[in-house]
Structure formats: structure tokens, C-alpha cells
Amino acid sequence: MIDTAGLIEVRWHGRGGQGAVTSTELVAQAAISEGKYAQAMPAFGAERRGAPVLAFLRIDSNKPVLVRSEIDEPDIVVVLDPGLLSVIDVTSGLKAGGILVVNTPRKPEEVVKEFKLSCSTATVDATRIARELLGVPIVNTSMIGALLKVVAVISLGSLEEPLKQRFGKLADKNIKAMNRAYEETIVKGVD
């Protein structure tokens, strides 16, 4: 179990256009609104739609986040594109007791078995949720819901205002996607 009283570091893996960078910014804003300290930071490669993207999120309940570097040893890894599991080692540096959160229709046990993982794993079909509720396969708000299912570092309600500011008239659909993904995320601990 991840202790939410101190620093939590989350590394997001996605592809350009999926919303990994936006996700980190929204969660950081919500954490700050709760009186916590937070930092969101992107890392781009080729900076084009579909190219692999990394984004980093740090939240601390007690003290300002002063470190400004990429996260090499995350507590949590969030994967927006399940195809990346076959391309890169997304769990590289994942701390002992860390959790992998994957956008996939598959059960956590299937993902663990196929990729020979030794970490707790959570899955949610964020693409299906996004298509059904938003009409597009942009999974950022759904994956925020999945993240908050595995670690209650902030409340779902704290994201409503940042989502309204970011998405305007589409905010309600994004809030529904986040809440639905929260409900549908399946978490499997290490045996």
C-alpha cells in the first residue's frame, strides 16, 4: 500500500494526443486546491501526435516539492496506451510496493502474466469509456479516475473545478468519464 501522507511520484506513459500531460496538470491543480504541494512536468521526444510521451506528477501533503527532475523511481506508473508495454519497460525503476495502472480491456492477471510483472497492477478500459462518454479515444480523464482508485492522494471532487476550467462545456462528460473509470478499475495485488 502506498502511503499518501508523504511524497507520491507518478510517471505517466502515453502517446501524443492522449492527454498524459494534461492529466498531470489537472491532478496537480486539484492537489494544490486541497492545500497540498504538487508539480506536473512533461518530457517530450519528437513532439508529434502518436509519439511516445512521458509526464511526471509529484504530490506531497507536507512540504513543497523542490526537486525538478524526471521521475526515475515512481510509486505509480500510469500507461495510457497498452501498446507501450510491448515497446518499453514501463515498470523500470518502479519502487517496491509500487503500482502499475494500465488502460486495457484485459484483467490485471492477464497483463501480469503476459508481461511477467511482479508489481501490483490495475486495469481499466479507459478507451471504451472515453469513446462512449466523450465520443473520442482521449483517455486522460478516465485514467485520472483509475489513478485515484489505486491511491487516494486527492478526492475525485477536487478535480471538478480544474476539469471545468480546462474543458468548459465538455467538463461534465469528462467528470463522468473520470468517475466511471474510478468505479470500473480493477486492482490486483502481488501474490
C-alpha positions as CSV (number, residue, x, y, z in Angstrom):
1,M,0.0,0.0,0.0
2,I,1.3,3.4,-0.9
3,D,1.5,5.9,1.9
4,T,-0.4,9.1,0.9
5,A,0.9,11.2,3.8
6,G,4.3,12.0,2.2
7,L,5.6,12.4,-1.3
8,I,3.9,10.4,-4.1
9,E,5.6,10.3,-7.5
10,V,3.7,9.2,-10.6
11,R,5.2,8.6,-14.1
12,W,2.7,8.7,-17.0
13,H,3.4,6.9,-20.3
14,G,1.3,7.7,-23.3
15,R,1.4,8.9,-26.8
16,G,1.0,12.4,-28.1
17,G,-2.7,13.4,-28.2
18,Q,-3.8,11.0,-25.4
19,G,-3.7,13.6,-22.7
20,A,-0.9,12.5,-20.4
21,V,0.5,16.0,-19.9
22,T,-3.0,17.4,-19.3
23,S,-3.7,14.7,-16.7
24,T,-0.7,15.6,-14.6
25,E,-1.6,19.3,-14.8
26,L,-5.2,18.7,-13.7
27,V,-4.3,16.4,-10.8
28,A,-1.6,18.9,-9.6
29,Q,-4.1,21.7,-9.7
30,A,-6.6,19.6,-7.7
31,A,-3.9,18.7,-5.2
32,I,-3.0,22.3,-4.7
33,S,-6.7,23.2,-4.2
34,E,-6.7,20.8,-1.3
35,G,-3.7,22.5,0.3
36,K,-1.1,20.0,-0.8
37,Y,2.0,20.7,-2.8
38,A,2.2,19.4,-6.3
39,Q,4.3,19.6,-9.5
40,A,3.5,18.4,-13.1
41,M,6.1,18.2,-15.7
42,P,6.2,16.8,-19.3
43,A,9.0,15.2,-21.2
44,F,8.7,15.2,-24.9
45,G,10.6,13.4,-27.6
46,A,9.5,14.0,-31.2
47,E,6.6,16.2,-30.1
48,R,4.1,14.9,-32.6
49,R,0.7,13.2,-32.3
50,G,1.2,9.5,-31.6
51,A,4.9,9.8,-30.5
52,P,5.7,8.4,-27.0
53,V,5.3,11.0,-24.3
54,L,6.3,10.9,-20.6
55,A,4.7,13.1,-18.0
56,F,5.6,13.4,-14.3
57,L,3.5,14.2,-11.3
58,R,4.6,14.8,-7.7
59,I,2.3,15.4,-4.8
60,D,3.3,16.0,-1.2
61,S,0.9,16.5,1.7
62,N,3.5,18.0,4.0
63,K,6.1,20.1,2.2
64,P,6.8,21.9,-1.0
65,V,8.1,19.8,-3.9
66,L,11.5,21.3,-4.8
67,V,13.0,18.6,-7.0
68,R,12.6,19.4,-10.7
69,S,13.7,16.3,-12.5
70,E,12.2,13.3,-14.3
71,I,10.9,10.6,-12.1
72,D,13.1,7.5,-12.4
73,E,11.8,5.6,-9.3
74,P,8.0,6.2,-9.3
75,D,5.5,5.0,-6.8
76,I,2.9,4.6,-9.5
77,V,3.2,4.2,-13.3
78,V,0.1,5.1,-15.4
79,V,0.0,3.7,-19.0
80,L,-2.4,5.4,-21.4
81,D,-1.5,3.2,-24.4
82,P,-1.2,-0.5,-23.7
83,G,0.8,-1.0,-26.8
84,L,3.7,0.7,-25.0
85,L,4.0,-2.4,-22.7
86,S,5.5,-4.3,-25.7
87,V,7.8,-1.4,-26.7
88,I,9.4,-0.2,-23.5
89,D,9.8,-1.3,-19.9
90,V,7.2,1.0,-18.3
91,T,7.9,-0.6,-14.9
92,S,11.6,0.4,-15.0
93,G,12.5,1.8,-11.6
94,L,9.1,1.2,-10.1
95,K,9.5,1.2,-6.3
96,A,8.9,-1.9,-4.2
97,G,5.2,-1.9,-3.4
98,G,4.5,0.3,-6.4
99,I,1.5,0.0,-8.7
100,L,1.1,-0.2,-12.5
101,V,-2.1,1.3,-13.9
102,V,-2.9,0.3,-17.5
103,N,-5.6,1.3,-20.0
104,T,-6.7,-2.0,-21.3
105,P,-9.8,-4.2,-21.5
106,R,-7.8,-7.0,-20.1
107,K,-7.9,-8.2,-16.4
108,P,-4.8,-7.3,-14.3
109,E,-3.9,-11.0,-14.0
110,E,-3.7,-11.3,-17.8
111,V,-1.4,-8.3,-18.0
112,V,0.8,-9.6,-15.2
113,K,1.1,-13.0,-16.8
114,E,1.9,-11.8,-20.3
115,F,4.5,-9.2,-19.3
116,K,5.9,-11.2,-16.4
117,L,5.2,-8.4,-13.9
118,S,6.0,-8.6,-10.2
119,C,4.1,-5.5,-9.2
120,S,0.5,-4.7,-8.2
121,T,-1.4,-4.0,-11.3
122,A,-4.7,-2.2,-12.0
123,T,-6.6,-2.1,-15.3
124,V,-9.5,-0.2,-16.8
125,D,-10.8,0.0,-20.3
126,A,-10.4,3.8,-20.5
127,T,-10.6,3.8,-24.3
128,R,-14.1,2.3,-24.2
129,I,-15.2,4.7,-21.5
130,A,-13.8,7.7,-23.4
131,R,-15.4,6.6,-26.7
132,E,-18.8,6.0,-25.0
133,L,-18.9,9.2,-23.0
134,L,-16.7,11.6,-24.9
135,G,-17.0,10.3,-28.5
136,V,-13.2,10.2,-28.9
137,P,-10.5,7.9,-27.6
138,I,-8.8,10.5,-25.5
139,V,-8.3,8.7,-22.2
140,N,-6.7,11.3,-19.9
141,T,-9.7,12.0,-17.6
142,S,-10.6,8.3,-17.4
143,M,-7.0,7.4,-16.4
144,I,-7.2,10.1,-13.7
145,G,-10.1,8.2,-12.2
146,A,-8.1,4.9,-12.4
147,L,-5.1,6.6,-10.7
148,L,-7.4,7.8,-7.8
149,K,-8.8,4.3,-7.4
150,V,-5.4,2.9,-6.6
151,V,-4.2,5.8,-4.5
152,A,-6.5,8.2,-2.8
153,V,-4.0,11.1,-2.8
154,I,-6.8,13.6,-3.6
155,S,-10.5,13.4,-3.8
156,L,-12.4,13.0,-7.0
157,G,-14.5,16.1,-6.2
158,S,-11.3,18.2,-6.1
159,L,-10.9,17.7,-9.9
160,E,-14.3,19.1,-10.8
161,E,-13.2,22.7,-10.9
162,P,-9.9,22.1,-12.8
163,L,-11.9,20.0,-15.3
164,K,-14.5,22.8,-15.7
165,Q,-11.8,25.3,-16.3
166,R,-9.9,23.1,-18.8
167,F,-12.8,21.6,-20.7
168,G,-15.6,24.2,-20.4
169,K,-18.9,22.8,-21.8
170,L,-17.3,19.3,-22.1
171,A,-16.4,19.2,-18.4
172,D,-19.4,17.2,-17.4
173,K,-18.7,14.4,-19.9
174,N,-15.0,14.3,-18.6
175,I,-16.2,14.2,-15.0
176,K,-18.5,11.3,-15.9
177,A,-15.6,9.5,-17.6
178,M,-13.3,10.0,-14.6
179,N,-15.9,8.8,-12.2
180,R,-16.9,5.8,-14.3
181,A,-13.2,4.7,-14.7
182,Y,-12.8,5.1,-10.9
183,E,-15.7,2.6,-10.5
184,E,-14.5,0.2,-13.2
185,T,-10.8,0.0,-12.3
186,I,-9.8,-3.5,-11.1
187,V,-6.8,-3.7,-8.8
188,K,-4.8,-6.9,-8.3
189,G,-2.1,-7.0,-5.6
190,V,1.1,-9.0,-5.8
191,D,0.6,-12.7,-4.9
